[in-house]
Amino acid sequence: MQSRNSQDKNVQEKDGVGIIQSKHKLKVFSLGGLQEIGKNMTGFEYDNEIIVIDCGVAFPSDQMLGIDLVIPDFTYLEKNREKFKALFVTHGHEDHIGSIPYLLKEFNVPVYGTRLTLGLLENKLREHHLIGKVNLICVEAGETTISGNFSVEYIRVTHSIADCVAMSIKTPAGTVVHSGDFKIDHTPIEGGTMDLNRFAQLGIEGVDLFLCESTNIEQPGFTMSERSLSSVFERIFEESESQRIMVATFSSNIHRIQQIINCAQKHSRKVVIIGRSMENAVRTANDLGYLNIPKDIIIEPSAIRNYTDDKLVIITTGSQGEPMAALSRMAQADHRQVEIKPNDKIIISSSPIPGNEKTIGRVINELMKRGADVIYEGLMDVHVSGHAKQEEIKILHSLVRPKFLMPIHGEFRHLIAHRELAIEMGMKKEDIFVMNIGDVLEISNGTAVRAGTVPAGQILIDGLGIGDVGNIVLRDRKHLSQDGLVIVVLIMERGSGHVVAGPDIISRGFVYVRESENLIDEAREKVSISLESCMENQVSDWGIIKSTIRDVLKEYLWQRTKRSPMILPIIMEI
């Protein structure tokens, strides 16, 4: 990691004074984070230069069977490789940094971020064997970096993770303000308050386009301060004197972890950190000074048996019900270090990411079946959002006073709700652009117009495979999961085409063969008749034979069962 004063061949430091009007246009486009939750990524193109803000991942939907992660499609950057100059990161959440290792495997560009953001990113780069191969440049709020025709200023904002920044991007074609993720927290756990004064100054100077987050736009009022949870945790600790306390939260929520550690120290409890991402985040934040951990308060998981329940607090991953996360494995009695006991008090300190409600519900049910006392957001205020609600967004709009607005970071309903709020505040509907990923907005000398599209979409990560699982594979997986598989195996003599053995029929996920012998026997007879027909008509092409078997069996099984399993004929030749 280098300081912001470091220079490379792509980035030059200038004084940033005297932005000159130009006939060239600034293109703004999103490769993720519009009409969806997650994989936030926004590109800015001016002349022969492209910079990008954030590069995150998204959780797979229920329809993406077996998929681990969803990342943005980098096709447009690949087609304009020589233009891509730098990546700027607003903060260290997965939906903003999770795809960066996949990007850096393809592009050698410098990455600008604050200390904690780059510290968390380094953990990911280490897993991908990229440490020492990429140029990480540390910046601070209040500083400005010049990259070609782009002047990028970092503005301090408050969120549910430390070291967050918004960004002001100045170009000869106009000024853009990107809010990043934020809420207006006047009593943050760590660091200064949000730099509202700088947003006001930018508003006075003139902002052409405002890219503002929309995650909590449907909720009225103000988001509670993170510090408000201190009293909630304190009350739970007081009411649970004889119980072992477990808290599941996001590993990157350093402020939340600090409050739990503070309560543990006050009540003379030891703290156990469970989950690889949680361990990495705590270690990184502690090394960089973002956590204040009392000496000897953290113990290894192997030492749990040395302490009574009333002397332990476990901080774990799995607040979103992820199947492989620690809390989910504990709920299934599949965790080798922690076993859920009837006396446990378990706090799920998060709100469900859209689409994760069912998985979280299943984990809560399993924990309760094991006798645990589970507290979650629906029962008690054990979580506060890191995203601004309506009144906070109104404040930022009033300060920035943009000519044009492009709502970001939300599903379609969020973007529409943001547009309506801006209209209520006096903006014209035609000055607000509700975009989809890939749409291009052109800014030039006080005007903004839609200007076509760039390639955009999603790349699916399955194990070590990147993009090798597409819609066809997902369709097959869904087909298999719903109707099962029937395999027809036969051996044919080379040349004559006579059937030497078979057909044998194997069922997987369709019917249990031992309980459906009549069905299987009749299916075998149908296949034999179709093979005899092929012989009579002197059909020797294997493709036609397989297609005939598939059609005959499909029709028969549908008539008998009203199911359509995947049918896979296999012909072996001797």
N, C-alpha and C positions, 0 to 999 in steps of 0.2 A: 504494500500500500504506500502511495506517495502523497506528499502534500500537494495542495492545489497549485503551488508555484512551480511544480514540475512541468516540463514541457515535453511533447513528443512531436512527431512529424505531422500529426493531424490537427493539433491544437496550438494556437498562438495566443499569448496574452497581449491585449491592447488596452487603451484607457477607456474605451467604450463611449467616447464623447463624439457627438456630431453625427447621429444617424441620418443619412441622406435619403430623400425620397427617390424612388426608383420606379421605372416602368415594369420591372419584373414583379411577379406575383408570388405570394407565400401560399403554398399548398399545405393544408392541415388534413390529416387522415388518421383514422383509427384502425389498428389491426386487432383490437380486442377491447372489451369493456363497454361496448355500446349495445343496448338491447340484450344484455346478458350480465350475469354477475361473475366477476373474476377475469383473469388473463388480460389485465389492463395494459394497453400499449398504444401510445399515440405518436405519430410521426409528423415532422415538420420539414418541408422541402422548399428551399429557395435557391434559384439558379442551379448550380451543380453541387449542391450540398444538402444532405439529409441528416437531421438529428432525431433521436427517439427519446421519449420520456417513458420510463417503466417498461417492464417485460415480465408479466406475471403468468401464473397458471390458474386453471379453473378446476373445480371438482367435477368428475364425470357424472352424468345423469344416470338415472335408473336404467335407461335404455342402452347405455354403453357398457355392456356386459364384459367384465374382465379388464376394463381399462383402468389404468392407474392415475394418469394425469391427462389434462388437455392443455395444449400450448398453442400460441398463435401461429399462423401460417406466415413464414418469412419470405415467400416467393417474390414479393415486390422489392424487398431489400436485396435479394439475390440478383434480380435483374438490374439493379442499380448499385451494385457492390462498390463501384468506384466513388459514388456520391456519399455513401454512408460514413459519417465522420465521428460520431460520438453517441454514447448512451448516458442519459441522466436519470437518476433514481430518486423518487420522492421519499420513500421510507422502506423499512425492511419486512413488510408483510409478504406472505407467499403470493398473494394475487398481484404483487408488484415486482417481486424479484425471482419468483420460482422458475421462470423460463430462461433466465439469463445464462445459465451454463449451456443450454442448448443453442442459444444465440452465439455465444462466444466460441463454440466449437466451429462455427462457420465464418465468423467475422472477427477480425483483429482490430477492435475499436477500443478507445479508452472508456472507462466507466467512472462517472462522477457520482459521489454520494457522501453522506455524512458518516461519522466514525462508526456509530452502531450499525447503520445500514450496511456499510462495507464489511464490518465484522461478521454480521450474520451471513452476508453473501459469501465470505471466504469459507465458511463451513460447507456451503453447497459446492463451491468450486473445488474444495479438497476432495469431496466425494466423487467428483467427475475428473479428478487428476488434472486440474487446470491451474493449480496454484503455481505462481512463478511464470506462467505463460500469458497472463493478461495484465493490462495496465490499469490498476485501480487508483483513482486520484481522490483524496479526501478533501471535502469542502465543508464550510460552515455557513450557517444562516447569516445573511448580511453580505456575503461575498458575491462576486460576479465572475463568470468565466466567459471568455470570448472564443468562439469556435467559428472561424471564417466570418460569415455575415451574421452569425447568431450571437447575441449577447444574452446570456442566461444568468439571471439573478436568483439567489436562493432566499426565500422568505420564511421565517420561523412560523410554524403552525402547531397546534396541539391536536393529538390524536390518541389512540390507545396503545401507542408505542412511542418510545423516546426518539429524539433526533429526526423529527419529520419536517419537511419543507414543502412549501408551494414554490412555483417558479414563474418568473416574468421573462418572457422570451421576446427580445426586441430585434427587429430586422428592418431593412430599408423599406419593406412593404407595409409595416405596421407592428403593433405591440399586442402580444397575446399573454394572458395570465392563466396559468394552469393551477387550480386550487389543490391538487392532490387530494388525499383523504384528510378531513379535518373535523374538529368540533371546537367551539369557543369555550375553553376550560380556563376559568379565572383562577383556579387553585390546583394546578397540576402537581402530580407527585414529585416530578423531577423536571428541572429546566425552567426556562422562562415562559411567560404567557405568550399567546399568539400575537404576532406583530401587526395589529390592526392599523397602526399608524402608517406602516409602509404601504398597505393596501390602499389607504386613503390618499397617500401621495401619488401612487400610480393612477388612481382615479382622476386626480387633478391634472396629471401630465397627459392623460388620454389613453384609454385602453380600447383597441379595436375589437378584440374577441376575448370572451371570458369562457374558459372551459371549467365548469363547476360540477363537483360531484353531486349525485342525486340519490344516494342509497337510502337515506331516511326522509326523503322529501314528502312522503305521505303522512308523516307524523308531525302534529302541531307542537308548538312550544319550543323548549330548549332541552338539550341533552344534559343529563346530570353530570356533575364533575366526577372524575375517577376517585377523588378523595372521599366522596360520599359513601363509598363502600367500606371504608375503615370501620365505621360504627356498626355496619351490618355484620362484618366478619367478627368484630369484637363480641357482639351479642351471641353469635353462634358458638364461639369458643367458650363463652361463659356458661351457655346452656348445655354444653357437651363435655363436661369435666371428666366423665368416666369413659368417654367414647374415643375411639381412634378416628381422627378427622382426615378425610381425603378431599382434595380440591382438584377438579379437572378444569383446565383453562387453556387458552392458546399459548404455545411456548414462547411466542414473541411478545406477549403482554407483560413486559418487564415491570411495569408499574403495579399490576395486579399481584405478581409474584412477590414484589417488595412488601406489599401490605400483608400478605399471608405470612411472610417471614417475620415481620414486625409483631404480628399477633402471636406467632409461635414463641418468639423470644419472651414476650410479656407473660405467657402462661407456662413457661419453662418446658416447652416441648422441643424435641429434636425434629429436624426436617429431612425427609427423604425425597430425592428427585428421581422420578421414574419416566422413562421414555427417551429415546435417543435425541429427538429434536429439542426436548425440554432440557436435557443435560447440556447440549451444545449451546443453547441460548443462554442458560444461566452462567455457564463458564465464560462465554464471550462477554456478556454484560458485566460480569464481575471483574474480568480482566481489564475492561475499558472504563471501569468506574461508574457504571450506570446502576449497579446494585450495591447496597450496603449490607453485607452478610456478616453477622457476628461470628467471632471465632468459635470453631467447634460445634456450631449449631447444625450443620449439614452432616449427615452420616450416610454410609453406604447402604444399599438395600439389603445386603447380607447381614447387617447389624440389627435389622428390625426385631429379630427374635430376642434380642437382649433388652428390650424395653417393653414396658406395659403399655396398653392402649392409650392411657391418659397422658402419655409422654411422647406421643408421636403425631406428626402431621405429614401426610404424603401429598406431594404436588405432582400431578401426572398429566400426560397427554390424553387425547381421546374425547374432548368436549364436543366434537361434531359426530361422534358415533362411528368414526373410521374403523373398518373391520380389523385392521392390523395394529391399531393404536392400543396403548397399554390398558385403558379403561375397558375397552370392548373385550380384550382378552381376559381381563379379570372377571368381567360379567359372565364369560363362558367357562370360567374355571380353567383357563388355558394359560395363565401367567405363572412363570416358574418362581417368581420372587414374592408375589403378593396374592393372598387368598382372601376373598371377601368373607367377612364374618357378620353375624346378626347384630353385633354391637357397633358396626361402623356407621359413621356419619359422612355421607358423600355429598359434596357440593359441586354441581355442574355450573361453573361460573362463565357462561357464554350464552349467546342467543343462536338459534339454528341459522346457518347459512341456507338461503332458499334452496329447497330440494333435499335437505338433510333431515327434515323433521321426522320422517318415518324411522330412519336408522337410529336417531337419538332416542326416539320413543322405545324402540326395541331394547336398547342398552339399559334404559331406565327400568323397564319391566323386568329384565333379567336380574338387575341389581336388587330390586325389591323382592323378587322371588327368593333370593339368598338371604333375605332378612335385613338388608341394609336400610338405613334411614336416608332417603335421597331428597335433597333440596335442589330445585331447579328454578328457572326464571318464572315459571307459571305459579310457583308457590311463594316465592320470596324475592325481593330485589337483590339478587346476588350477582347481577351483571348490569353494567351500564355500557351503552354503545360508544363507539369511538367516532361515530358519524354525526354530522350536524343535522338537526331537525329544522323545521320551516323558519323559525324566527332567526336562527343563526345564519341560515342561507340568505335571508332577507337583509341582515346586517351586512354581509359581505357584498351582496349585490349593490346596496346603497353606497358602500365605500368605493367599490371598483367602477361603478357607473359605465359599463361597457356599451359600445355601439351595437355589438352583436353578441349573442349567447349561443353556446353549443353545450347543452347538458351532457354529462358523461357519467360513467360508473353507475349503471342501473339498467334494469329491464325496461321494455318499451313503456310500460305503465308509469315507471318512475320518470322517464324522460318527458312524457306528456304532462305529468303532474308538475314537473319543474317548469315547463313552458307556461302552464296556466298561472303558476305563482309569479313568474316574471311579467306576464301580461297584467296581472293585478297590480304590480308595482310600476306600471307605466310603459313597459316596452311594447313595441309593435310586434304582432305575430310574425310578420314577414322578416323581422330581424332576429328571429329565434330559429335555429336549425336543429331539428331532431333527426339525427343521422343514424345510419347503420354502419357496421364495420365495413371498411372498403370504400365508403363514400368520401369524396374529396370536396373540401371547402376552400375556395380561393379568396385570399385577402389581398387587396391592392388599393392603396391610397384612399382609405375610408369606405371601400365597398366590399361586399362579401357575396359570393355566388356559388351555387353548387356547380361542380365541374367534373362530372363523370365519376369513375370508380377506379380503384386499384385492386389487384388480387388480394383476397382476404378470406379467412375461414379458420378452421381448427385442425390441428395435427394431434392424433391420439398416441399416447405413450402406453405401451403394454410390455412390461418387463424391460428388456433391453431394446425392444423394437420401437423405432421412431417413425411413425407414419406408415408402417406396413399393415396396419389394420384400418380399413376404410368402411364405407357404408355396406359394401357387399359382404364383408366378413361379419360385421355386426348383424346384418340381416340373417346370415346363416346361424350365428350364435343365438339369436332370438328364436329362430325356427327350431333349433335343437332344444332350447330351454322350454319351449311350449309344447312341442309334439314328439320329441324324441327322434331316434334314428333306427332305420331298418336296413340291414346289410344283406345283400343277396350274393352268395359265393357259389361259383360253378367252375368246373374244369372242362375245357374243350380240347379235342384232338386237333393238332395243327394239320392244316390241309383239308381234311374232310369236314371239320367243324362239328363232329359228333360230340355230344355231351358225355364225358367219361365219368364224372362224379357231380353230384348236386342235382338241382340247386339246394343249398343249405341257407336257411334264413336265421339271422341273428338280430335280436331286438335289444336296444339300449334306450331306456327312457320312454319307450312306447307301450309295451305290455310286458308282463312277466311271463316268460315262455312256458314255464311249468304249469301255470294256471290258465294258459290260453292255447293248449295243444291243438284244439280243433281249428282255431283261427289260423295258426301257423301252418297246419297241414293243408288247409284249403288254399292258403296263399302260395304254398309250394306247388300245389297242383296247377294254379292259375299261371305261374311262371313257366312250368313244364309245358303246358299247352301253347303258350306264346313262343317258346323255343321250337317246338315242333312245327309251328306255323312258319317260323323263319326258315327252318330246314326245307320245308316243302316249297317255299318260294325262292330257295337258293340264295338267301340273304347271308352273306359272310362278313359283312362290315361290322366290326365290333361296336362302333358308335351307334349304328342303327339298332343292333341287338340290345345294347344297354338302354337306349331310349325306349324301345318296345317294352322291355321288362319294367322300366320305371313307370310308363303310362298305365300298363295293365295292373300293376300292383297298387298304384296310387288310386285308381278308380275302385278297385275291390276293397281296399282298406277304408276308403271314405264311405262306401256303401255299408260296410259292416260296423264301423266304429265312429263315423263322423269326425275322424281325425286325419290330419295330413302330415305324417312324419316325413323327415328327410329320408329319401330312398337312395342307397348307394350300391349299385351293381358292381361286382368285382369278378372279372373273368381271367382265369389263369390258363395258360396254354402249355400243352405237353406234346 
